[in-house]
Amino acid sequence: MPFGEIVIGAPGAGKSTYAYGKYQLFSALERPIAIVNLDPANGESLPYPCAISISSLITLQDAMNEYGLGPNGAMLYCMEYLEANFDWLLERLKELEEETWVVFDLPGQVELSTNHESLKNIVGMLCKLDFRLAAVNLCDAHYVTDAAKYISVLLLSLRTMLQLELPHVNVLSKIDLLSQFDFNLDYYTEVQDLSYLENSLPQGTKFAALNMRISELVQDFALVGFETLAVEDRESMLRLMRIVDRATGCVFVPGVSKIQDASHHRGGNEPSTKRPNIYSLFTTAAGPIGGIRSDVRDVQERWLEAKDVWDSHEMEQRKREAQMLSRGNQ
């Protein structure tokens, strides 16, 4: 049963950067991963090794030249073309190893995940073939600094959740770039009482009342919440990895040969208490997701309140680790 994630979000949210970060993380963990590029505009400028690319089937420029379409219309056509040629995608997915985690990197046009049917149909066909997928919706964290933009992000996130009908993880990306702002991050990640935003909205316009009605709609559904992400931070990536794994029901267990190799390197005949216990992984997967920044207040301290202090601390820690490794190799 293949597991994976659909990475969506507005342009500039950091989808390709996140996909590359996930590739690096999984490679370090020796966990198999394959990235599928489904953005027909990204044929040659991908930052990550690409296992499958839609550009082998169709490119955005092909659609624009052939039918005289603009960029948005051509993007919709490419998704429809991929849906019509789903067998092309399926054949290449079958070539991947069974335990490979599949990351689908999608274009930034939000209409693909909010109201256009092709992506929904493609996801539906994958799920019928026993793919266990989650949607990871990346939103630029800078939007929380403006009340009207934050409300628009809430509405887009809600609409995407209702459209795709997948286990859904909304993520405030680039959280490490908000150090110059002062606010309570948990208010925005937990989507608390949105009536408090009324005074922050432009007053005296017809849009103020509309924004509040949208806020009430989002709260009535009570579905939207956010995780945080600093893609260059190891702990942040690990935590989000665990959250997405849980959303799909995936518990990764290294192959038997790897476990045997690890046991051999540590002596081979060690007592059971010191040998790898793969069954405990299931208990860990079902328990609380811990970590040094498992609480949003810790995230706020790290990235908003004391970023410079933490940066210096982690730099010193990396230096000590490098020195220890250097001594161990001598």
C-alpha angles and dihedrals in degrees: 000000000000119000128201150128139253109225111207137161144121121298111285095022091118102254098147091041089052092048090052091047090052090049090053092046095049091046090054090049090048089237116145115247137170127191119213114201110211095169107104090196092061103068103132107010101069117139094206137058104268121214095186129013129188088216087079087064103033139341131211091243091053091056093045093050096042099047104020093244129156121240096271095045091046090051091054090047091052091053091049089049091052090050090052090049097042090138088067090060094042094053091055094045089055089059092064122095115268096246095045116129107224122214115194109202108204132196120264098244102118094204088071090068100030109047113348114099103211098078091044090051093048091050090047092053091049091051091050087056089058097262108153103212138175128194116234108197112195118203123182106251090218088078091073089068090069118056096210093048091047091054090050090052090051092052093047091048092050093047091050092051091052093045102048097036093208133129098280134210116186112200133194100215128197090033088155090069096065099077092116092060129082118209141111106274094197090065089064100037094049093039094228127185102334093195086084088070093065094090091050093057123089106273129216096035132104089242094067092069091043091053091052092050089052089050091052090050092052091048093048090058091045092196105113123092134142141229121201131238138192100178095202092053114091096207092050092051093046092052093049090047090056092047093052091044090054092047090057095037092242120155110180116212118183116241118271092249091057091050091049091048091051091050091048092052090052095051107284100235099062120142118267092255089066099040122092112275109203093181092065088063090073091054090049092048092054094046130080116300103246133180138133091283102033091126118071089225088063089051089052092051092048100047107020111026106030107012096138092049092050092045090056092045094051092046090056090046092053090050091053091048091050091050092050091050090048092053091047092054094051 
